Amino acid sequence: QVQLVESGGGLVQAGGSLRLSCAASGRTFSSYAMGWFRQAPGKEREFVAAISWSGSRTNYADSVKGRFTISRDNAKNTWYLQMNSLKPEDTAVYYCNVVRDYIGTPLPYDYWGQGTQVTVSS
């Protein structure tokens, strides 16, 4: 059974940084693109970032471009989201997932985990 476990969230002041991790178990995803998504209170879940299976290509939502960096370690079946220059509007629950492709607006598979809460105070 596939399980995705996000970690690394927390409370940070505006301008601060956090590094999220996503550990997968139950299956190896080294040949799949991966993505990060987020859902703020009262809003729909939205795409944040995606990375190709090799890690050589990435894609970001305009709202996080230049501030967030997605990466992966296929040997560890783990993916990361480095978040810098955080803003209060980045406050949300962050989820990782397998996506069908890293380009455009990536479509996730149905492997949602519990997510990790990120709260940015002003």
C-alpha positions as a Python dict, from the first residue, in 0.01 Angstrom:
ca = {
    (1, 'Q'): (0, 0, 0),
    (2, 'V'): (137, 337, -103),
    (3, 'Q'): (190, 586, 174),
    (4, 'L'): (316, 943, 146),
    (5, 'V'): (419, 1116, 465),
    (6, 'E'): (486, 1487, 468),
    (7, 'S'): (691, 1654, 741),
    (8, 'G'): (879, 1972, 819),
    (9, 'G'): (596, 2218, 857),
    (10, 'G'): (565, 2462, 1142),
    (11, 'L'): (519, 2821, 1249),
    (12, 'V'): (759, 3075, 1102),
    (13, 'Q'): (772, 3452, 1073),
    (14, 'A'): (736, 3623, 738),
    (15, 'G'): (1066, 3616, 554),
    (16, 'G'): (1168, 3289, 716),
    (17, 'S'): (1235, 2948, 567),
    (18, 'L'): (1115, 2593, 603),
    (19, 'R'): (1209, 2267, 433),
    (20, 'L'): (935, 2013, 377),
    (21, 'S'): (1001, 1646, 316),
    (22, 'C'): (787, 1376, 160),
    (23, 'A'): (875, 1015, 229),
    (24, 'A'): (712, 747, 18),
    (25, 'S'): (668, 384, 108),
    (26, 'G'): (498, 86, -48),
    (27, 'R'): (629, 161, -395),
    (28, 'T'): (932, 315, -563),
    (29, 'F'): (856, 638, -745),
    (30, 'S'): (1193, 701, -906),
    (31, 'S'): (1037, 692, -1254),
    (32, 'Y'): (748, 926, -1171),
    (33, 'A'): (715, 1300, -1159),
    (34, 'M'): (630, 1435, -814),
    (35, 'G'): (455, 1745, -698),
    (36, 'W'): (368, 1959, -401),
    (37, 'F'): (25, 2107, -345),
    (38, 'R'): (-129, 2323, -73),
    (39, 'Q'): (-469, 2404, 65),
    (40, 'A'): (-540, 2717, 262),
    (41, 'P'): (-848, 2747, 486),
    (42, 'G'): (-1161, 2798, 280),
    (43, 'K'): (-979, 2749, -49),
    (44, 'E'): (-933, 2467, -295),
    (45, 'R'): (-612, 2269, -308),
    (46, 'E'): (-367, 2425, -553),
    (47, 'F'): (-51, 2326, -732),
    (48, 'V'): (276, 2457, -589),
    (49, 'A'): (568, 2281, -758),
    (50, 'A'): (657, 1970, -957),
    (51, 'I'): (973, 1788, -1056),
    (52, 'S'): (1050, 1540, -1332),
    (53, 'W'): (1142, 1182, -1253),
    (54, 'S'): (1511, 1255, -1299),
    (55, 'G'): (1504, 1577, -1103),
    (56, 'S'): (1645, 1773, -1394),
    (57, 'R'): (1330, 1969, -1471),
    (58, 'T'): (1100, 2163, -1243),
    (59, 'N'): (781, 2364, -1264),
    (60, 'Y'): (645, 2620, -1018),
    (61, 'A'): (328, 2813, -959),
    (62, 'D'): (379, 3182, -1027),
    (63, 'S'): (306, 3264, -664),
    (64, 'V'): (612, 3072, -539),
    (65, 'K'): (852, 3105, -830),
    (66, 'G'): (1192, 3230, -714),
    (67, 'R'): (1118, 3152, -350),
    (68, 'F'): (1052, 2776, -341),
    (69, 'T'): (1274, 2496, -469),
    (70, 'I'): (1161, 2139, -525),
    (71, 'S'): (1412, 1855, -524),
    (72, 'R'): (1422, 1479, -488),
    (73, 'D'): (1643, 1194, -377),
    (74, 'N'): (1534, 885, -569),
    (75, 'A'): (1766, 661, -370),
    (76, 'K'): (1568, 755, -58),
    (77, 'N'): (1227, 767, -230),
    (78, 'T'): (1199, 1115, -78),
    (79, 'W'): (1117, 1460, -213),
    (80, 'Y'): (1165, 1805, -69),
    (81, 'L'): (1031, 2157, -88),
    (82, 'Q'): (1266, 2431, 27),
    (83, 'M'): (1060, 2740, 105),
    (84, 'N'): (1235, 3073, 147),
    (85, 'S'): (1108, 3428, 190),
    (86, 'L'): (783, 3294, 326),
    (87, 'K'): (476, 3515, 324),
    (88, 'P'): (156, 3502, 531),
    (89, 'E'): (-30, 3399, 214),
    (90, 'D'): (182, 3082, 203),
    (91, 'T'): (-4, 2960, 512),
    (92, 'A'): (-168, 2629, 422),
    (93, 'V'): (-153, 2255, 463),
    (94, 'Y'): (109, 2124, 220),
    (95, 'Y'): (77, 1787, 48),
    (96, 'C'): (306, 1588, -177),
    (97, 'N'): (184, 1350, -443),
    (98, 'V'): (276, 1165, -756),
    (99, 'V'): (176, 1359, -1066),
    (100, 'R'): (111, 1250, -1423),
    (101, 'D'): (361, 1498, -1561),
    (102, 'Y'): (564, 1783, -1417),
    (103, 'I'): (465, 2039, -1682),
    (104, 'G'): (158, 2263, -1705),
    (105, 'T'): (-78, 2217, -1413),
    (106, 'P'): (23, 1870, -1295),
    (107, 'L'): (-259, 1628, -1226),
    (108, 'P'): (-209, 1430, -906),
    (109, 'Y'): (-275, 1063, -847),
    (110, 'D'): (-497, 964, -558),
    (111, 'Y'): (-220, 906, -302),
    (112, 'W'): (-288, 1195, -64),
    (113, 'G'): (-124, 1188, 277),
    (114, 'Q'): (-213, 1386, 588),
    (115, 'G'): (-15, 1690, 484),
    (116, 'T'): (195, 1920, 698),
    (117, 'Q'): (79, 2255, 830),
    (118, 'V'): (276, 2566, 741),
    (119, 'T'): (182, 2886, 921),
    (120, 'V'): (354, 3213, 839),
    (121, 'S'): (299, 3499, 1080),
    (122, 'S'): (324, 3863, 975),
}
